[in-house]
Amino acid sequence: MAEKIIQPRAISGFPEWLPEEEREFQRLLGIIKNGFEMFGFTPIETAAAELLGILESKGEINKQIYGLYRPNVPIEEKETDLALHFDLTVPLARYVSMNFGKLCFPFRRYQIQKVWRGERPQKGRFREFYQCDIDIVGNETLDPLNDAEIPAIIYGIFQRMQIGDFIIKVSNRKVLQGFLECKGIKRDQIGDILRIIDRIPKTGVESVKKELVEDLKMDTKIAEELLGLARISGKGSDVIGRIKNMNIDHALFSEGLEELSLLALNLGALEVPEEACEFDLSITRGLDYYTGTVYETFLTNYPDLGSVCSGGRYDNLASHFTNKRLPGVGISIGLTRLFSYLLEAGVIQPKSRTNSQVLICVLDRKHLEDYFSMATELRKNGIPTEVFLEPKKLKAQIKYADKKGIPLVLIAGEDEFARKEWQIKDMKTGNQVVARFTDIILKTKEMLPA
C-alpha cells in the first residue's frame, strides 16, 4: 500500500518568501545592518527562548507568549517554564544585566532576530517576524545628544532603501507631561492621557477631546489647551519657538523643550534635511516605558501602513533585573511587516531568483575540468558563478539562466577550446561576444550590470 501523502500547509502568520523575494528581503536587511554599523553599533544575538518569568517581567503579556514543551515525554518532564521571546527589549535587559561587568558603556548594540507573538494573523500582523533593533544603553546616565543621532540613522537607512518618500516624526513626552503637571493633573493619570493623545492622527482631535473630557473627566479648558499644544508640528526651529512662547514655568516641561532644541540644533550637522524630520507633539508612543524623546517614521505615499520605525528614550532598561540604573534610547524597524506591505503594493518588484552572476554551460563532459577551473577563477575574483551539471542541451541551459535571472552565460565547446576562447552571452540584450581565456575575467566584469 502506498504511503499516505501529507497535504503540505503553511502556518498562517508565519511568512515564507519565494527565492527572488527572499533575496530582496535580505538586501533590505543588509541595508539596515550596514546603517546600524556605520554608527558604531555592535551585533548581539540572544536565545530564541527565555524563561517565562523573564518574559513576564514586562507585564501582562501571557496571551502573546508561545510556550515551549516536548510532546512525547512524560508529563512531569515537560518543560513548561520556557517560551519564545515576543520582542528583543526584554532579552536585551536580561543580557545587559548578566554581562554588566563585561560590557563597555554606553553600550551600543544592534539585534536583528525573529520574534514570536500570539497575534491573530491578518494583513500587517504576523506571528513570526523580524525585528531590527538598536539601543544605546548608559550606566546611570546617558547624554541627550544620543537622542539626536537616531533620526540620522533612520534617515540614512530609509534613503538607501529607495522605497519612496518618508517622514521622521519626533517629539518629547516631557513637554506634554510637564504641561499636565503644571495644570495640576496627577501623575497616575498622565499615562492614560498621553495614550489618548497618541490617537490624534488616527481618530482626530474631536474624538480625542471627547475621550479626555467625558471618559477621563478632564476640565474642558485644560483639554483644549492640551490639544492646542499637542497639535503643534512643523520644522524644528518653528516648533521650538512656538513652545517657548507658551511661557510655561515647569522643570519637566523645560527639560523636554531643551532636549528637543538639542535634537533640532544638530540635525543639520548630521545631514538630516528639515523636510525629512517633522517635530510633532501629538507623537507620544502611548507606552509609559518611554520617558523622553520619541520617534515615529511614516512612508509618505502609504499613510495606511502606519509607523515603519519607532522608538524613543527610556529611563531604566533593566529595573526588574538589577539595582543599577540603565537609561537608554533605541528604535525598532519591523521589516517583515514593511516588506510584506511593499511587496503587495508593487513597490518592491523582485527580479532575480539567484545570486549567481554567471552560468557556465557544459557542452562536453570531457571538458568538465576546464568548466570547473573557469568557475573557480570567476569566484576567486568575486563573481558568483554556477556550473550547469544536468545532462541537458544548450537551449535548456540558456532557458535555465533566463528563468533564474542570471545576467551572463559562458559557453565553450570543442571549437572554442581549440581556439582558447569562450563565448559570453548577455542575457538581457542577447548580444554574444568572444573573449580569449586570459581576458575572461576582465570582459565578464565589464559586461556585468552595475
C-alpha positions in Angstrom: 0.0 0.0 0.0 1.4 3.4 -1.0 2.3 5.6 1.9 -0.2 8.3 2.6 0.9 11.7 1.3 0.6 14.5 3.9 -1.0 17.6 2.4 1.6 20.5 2.8 0.2 23.6 4.5 1.9 26.7 5.7 1.0 28.2 9.1 -0.8 31.5 8.9 1.1 34.4 10.3 4.5 32.7 9.6 5.6 34.2 6.3 7.7 32.4 3.7 9.0 34.1 0.6 10.0 32.9 -2.9 13.7 32.9 -3.7 13.5 36.2 -5.6 11.5 37.8 -2.7 13.9 36.5 -0.1 16.8 38.0 -2.0 15.1 41.4 -1.9 14.3 40.9 1.8 17.9 40.1 2.5 19.0 43.2 0.5 16.9 45.4 2.7 18.2 43.6 5.8 21.8 44.3 4.6 21.0 48.0 4.3 19.7 48.1 7.8 22.6 46.2 9.2 25.1 48.5 7.4 23.2 51.6 8.6 23.5 50.4 12.2 27.2 49.5 11.9 28.1 52.9 10.3 27.1 54.5 13.7 29.2 52.1 15.7 26.5 49.6 16.8 27.8 46.1 17.6 25.7 43.0 16.9 24.5 40.6 19.6 22.1 37.7 19.4 20.2 36.2 22.3 18.4 32.9 22.6 15.1 32.4 20.8 13.7 31.2 24.1 13.7 32.8 27.6 12.4 31.7 31.0 8.8 32.5 31.3 9.4 34.5 34.4 11.9 36.7 32.5 9.4 37.5 29.7 6.6 38.2 32.2 8.7 41.0 33.7 7.4 43.4 31.1 3.8 43.0 32.4 0.7 41.1 31.4 1.6 39.6 28.1 0.5 35.9 28.6 -1.8 36.0 25.6 1.2 36.9 23.3 3.6 34.3 24.5 4.3 31.0 22.8 5.4 28.4 25.4 7.7 25.5 24.7 7.2 21.9 25.7 8.1 18.4 24.5 5.0 16.5 23.5 6.4 12.9 23.6 7.7 12.8 27.1 6.0 12.0 30.4 4.0 14.9 31.8 6.5 15.5 34.7 9.4 16.0 32.2 7.7 18.5 30.0 9.5 21.9 30.0 6.8 24.4 30.8 9.0 27.3 32.0 10.4 28.2 28.6 8.8 30.5 26.0 9.8 32.1 22.7 10.7 35.8 23.1 8.0 38.2 21.8 10.3 41.2 21.4 14.0 42.0 21.8 13.8 44.5 24.6 13.3 42.0 27.5 16.1 39.8 26.2 18.4 42.9 26.0 17.6 43.9 29.5 18.4 40.4 30.8 21.6 40.3 28.6 22.9 43.6 29.8 22.2 42.8 33.5 24.0 39.5 33.2 27.0 40.9 31.3 27.2 44.3 33.0 30.8 43.9 34.2 32.0 42.8 30.7 30.3 45.5 28.6 31.6 48.9 27.6 29.2 51.8 28.4 27.5 53.5 26.7 26.7 50.1 25.2 25.7 50.4 21.5 24.1 47.2 20.2 22.0 46.1 17.3 20.0 43.0 17.2 18.3 41.5 14.1 16.3 38.4 15.0 12.9 36.8 14.6 10.3 37.2 17.4 7.1 35.4 18.0 3.7 36.7 19.2 0.3 35.2 19.6 -1.3 37.7 17.3 -4.5 37.0 15.2 -3.0 36.8 11.7 -4.2 39.5 9.4 -2.8 42.0 6.9 0.3 43.6 8.5 0.2 41.4 11.6 2.3 38.3 11.8 3.0 35.6 14.5 6.6 35.3 13.4 8.6 38.3 12.1 11.9 40.0 12.1 12.7 43.0 14.4 15.7 45.1 13.7 16.6 47.0 16.9 19.3 49.3 18.1 19.8 50.7 21.6 22.3 52.9 23.3 22.3 52.0 26.9 24.1 54.1 29.5 25.3 53.4 33.0 23.4 55.7 35.4 23.3 58.5 32.8 23.1 58.9 29.1 23.5 62.3 27.4 20.5 63.6 25.4 22.9 64.1 22.5 22.5 60.4 21.8 18.8 61.1 21.0 19.9 63.5 18.3 21.7 60.7 16.4 18.7 58.5 16.0 17.0 60.5 13.2 20.2 60.4 11.2 20.3 56.6 11.5 16.7 56.3 10.4 17.2 58.8 7.5 20.3 57.0 6.1 18.6 53.6 6.2 15.3 54.6 4.5 17.0 56.8 2.0 19.2 53.8 0.9 16.2 51.5 0.7 14.7 53.7 -2.1 11.1 52.8 -1.3 9.7 56.3 -1.6 9.4 59.5 0.4 9.2 59.2 4.2 8.9 61.5 7.2 10.5 61.0 10.6 8.3 62.5 13.3 9.9 63.3 16.7 8.6 64.6 20.0 9.3 64.6 23.7 6.9 63.2 26.2 8.3 65.5 28.9 6.8 68.6 27.2 3.2 67.3 27.5 3.8 65.7 30.8 5.3 68.9 32.2 2.3 70.8 30.9 -0.1 68.5 32.6 1.7 68.6 35.9 1.7 72.3 35.7 -2.1 72.2 35.3 -2.4 70.1 38.5 -3.0 66.7 36.8 -2.0 63.8 39.0 0.9 61.7 37.7 -1.1 58.5 37.8 -3.5 59.9 35.2 -0.9 61.2 32.8 -0.1 57.9 31.2 -3.7 57.4 30.2 -3.9 60.9 28.9 -0.8 60.5 26.7 -2.1 57.2 25.3 -5.3 59.1 24.2 -3.3 62.0 22.7 -1.3 59.4 20.7 -4.5 58.6 18.8 -4.9 62.1 17.3 -3.5 61.1 13.9 -5.8 58.1 13.8 -9.1 59.3 15.3 -8.9 63.1 15.0 -8.9 65.9 17.6 -12.6 65.9 18.4 -12.7 62.3 19.2 -9.7 62.6 21.4 -11.2 65.7 23.2 -14.4 63.7 23.8 -12.4 60.9 25.5 -10.4 63.3 27.6 -13.5 65.3 28.8 -16.1 62.5 29.0 -14.1 59.4 29.9 -11.2 60.9 32.0 -13.3 63.9 33.3 -10.6 66.4 32.4 -11.6 70.1 32.6 -12.7 71.2 29.1 -10.4 74.3 29.1 -7.3 72.2 30.1 -8.2 69.7 27.5 -8.4 72.4 24.8 -5.1 73.8 25.9 -3.5 70.4 25.9 -4.8 69.7 22.4 -3.5 73.0 21.2 -0.1 72.1 22.4 -0.3 68.6 21.0 -1.2 69.9 17.6 2.0 71.9 17.3 4.0 70.5 14.4 6.4 71.6 11.8 10.1 72.3 11.3 12.3 72.0 14.4 13.1 75.7 14.8 9.5 76.8 14.3 8.1 74.3 16.8 10.7 75.1 19.4 9.8 78.8 19.1 6.1 78.2 19.5 6.6 76.1 22.6 8.9 78.7 24.1 6.2 81.4 23.5 3.9 79.5 25.8 6.0 80.6 28.8 5.3 77.6 30.9 7.4 77.6 34.1 7.8 73.9 34.9 11.1 72.0 35.3 10.0 68.8 33.4 8.4 70.9 30.6 11.6 73.0 30.3 13.7 69.8 30.3 11.7 68.3 27.4 12.0 71.6 25.5 15.8 71.7 26.0 16.1 68.1 24.7 14.0 68.9 21.6 16.1 72.0 21.0 19.3 70.0 21.2 18.0 67.5 18.7 16.9 70.3 16.3 20.2 72.1 16.6 22.2 69.0 15.5 20.1 67.7 12.6 21.9 69.9 10.1 25.4 68.6 11.1 24.1 65.1 10.8 22.7 65.9 7.3 19.1 65.2 8.0 17.1 67.6 5.8 14.5 69.7 7.7 11.8 68.4 5.3 12.6 64.8 6.3 12.1 65.4 10.1 8.9 66.8 11.5 8.5 67.9 15.1 5.0 66.7 16.1 3.9 66.9 19.7 1.0 64.5 19.1 3.5 61.7 18.9 3.7 60.2 22.4 4.2 56.4 21.6 1.4 55.6 24.1 3.6 53.5 26.3 4.7 54.5 29.8 8.0 52.8 29.1 9.1 55.8 27.1 10.1 58.9 29.2 11.5 61.5 26.8 12.3 61.8 23.1 10.1 59.6 20.9 10.2 58.7 17.2 7.8 57.5 14.5 8.6 57.0 10.8 6.0 57.0 8.1 6.1 56.4 4.3 4.5 59.5 2.8 2.8 57.6 -0.1 1.4 54.9 2.1 -0.2 56.5 5.2 -2.4 53.5 6.0 0.7 51.4 6.6 1.3 53.3 9.9 4.7 53.7 11.5 7.5 51.6 10.0 10.2 52.5 12.5 9.6 53.7 16.1 11.2 54.0 19.5 12.4 56.5 22.0 14.2 57.3 25.3 13.6 55.3 28.4 14.8 55.9 32.0 15.7 52.4 33.1 16.1 49.4 30.8 16.5 46.6 33.4 14.9 47.7 36.6 13.4 44.2 37.1 16.9 42.5 36.9 19.3 44.9 38.6 19.5 47.8 41.0 21.8 49.7 38.6 20.1 52.4 36.6 20.4 51.8 32.9 18.9 54.6 30.8 18.8 54.3 27.1 17.4 55.3 23.7 16.5 53.0 20.8 14.4 52.2 17.8 13.0 49.2 16.1 12.2 48.5 12.4 9.6 45.9 11.8 11.0 44.7 8.5 8.7 41.7 7.9 5.6 43.9 8.1 7.1 46.7 5.9 8.4 44.2 3.3 5.1 42.4 3.1 3.2 45.6 2.5 5.6 47.0 -0.1 5.6 43.6 -1.9 1.8 43.6 -2.1 1.7 47.2 -3.2 4.2 46.5 -6.0 6.8 49.0 -4.7 9.2 46.1 -4.4 9.4 44.0 -7.6 11.9 41.2 -7.2 13.5 40.1 -10.4 16.5 37.8 -10.0 16.0 34.4 -8.3 19.7 33.9 -7.6 22.9 35.5 -6.5 24.7 33.9 -9.5 26.1 36.4 -12.0 27.4 33.9 -14.4 26.2 30.4 -15.6 28.8 28.2 -17.3 27.2 25.9 -19.8 28.5 22.3 -20.1 28.6 21.2 -23.7 31.0 18.3 -23.4 31.7 16.5 -20.1 35.2 15.6 -21.1 36.0 19.3 -20.5 34.5 19.3 -17.0 37.9 20.2 -15.5 38.0 23.3 -17.8 34.5 24.3 -16.8 35.2 23.9 -13.1 38.5 25.7 -13.4 36.9 28.7 -15.1 34.1 28.8 -12.4 36.8 28.7 -9.7 38.7 31.7 -11.3 35.5 33.7 -11.5 34.6 33.0 -7.9 38.1 33.9 -6.8 37.5 37.3 -8.5 34.3 37.9 -6.5 31.9 36.8 -9.3 29.2 34.3 -8.0 29.1 31.5 -10.6 27.1 28.4 -11.3 28.1 25.4 -13.5 25.2 23.6 -15.2 25.7 20.0 -14.3 22.5 18.4 -15.6 22.8 16.4 -18.9 20.7 18.8 -21.0 21.1 20.6 -24.3 22.4 24.1 -24.6 19.0 25.5 -25.3 17.7 24.2 -22.0 20.7 25.6 -20.2 20.1 29.0 -21.7 16.5 28.8 -20.7 17.5 28.0 -17.1 19.7 31.1 -16.9 16.9 33.2 -18.3 14.4 31.9 -15.8 16.7 32.5 -12.8 17.7 35.9 -14.0 21.4 35.1 -14.4 22.9 38.1 -16.4 25.7 36.3 -18.3 26.3 32.8 -19.8 29.7 31.4 -20.7 29.8 28.9 -23.5 32.7 26.8 -24.8 32.6 23.7 -26.9 35.2 21.8 -28.9 35.8 24.6 -31.3 36.2 27.3 -28.6 38.6 25.1 -26.6 40.7 24.6 -29.7 40.9 28.3 -30.2 41.4 29.0 -26.4 38.2 31.2 -26.5 34.9 31.5 -24.7 31.6 33.0 -25.8 29.9 35.3 -23.4 26.2 35.8 -23.9 24.4 38.9 -22.3 21.0 37.5 -21.4 19.4 40.9 -21.3 20.4 42.1 -24.8 21.1 38.8 -26.4 24.5 40.0 -27.6 27.2 37.5 -27.7 31.0 38.3 -27.7 34.1 36.2 -27.9 36.9 36.5 -25.4 40.3 34.8 -25.0 40.8 32.6 -22.0 43.2 35.2 -20.5 40.6 38.0 -20.9 37.5 36.3 -19.5 37.7 37.8 -16.0 38.1 41.4 -17.3 35.5 41.0 -20.0 33.0 39.4 -17.6 33.4 42.3 -15.1 32.9 44.8 -18.0 29.6 43.1 -19.1 28.0 42.6 -15.7 25.3 45.1 -14.7 26.5 47.7 -12.3 
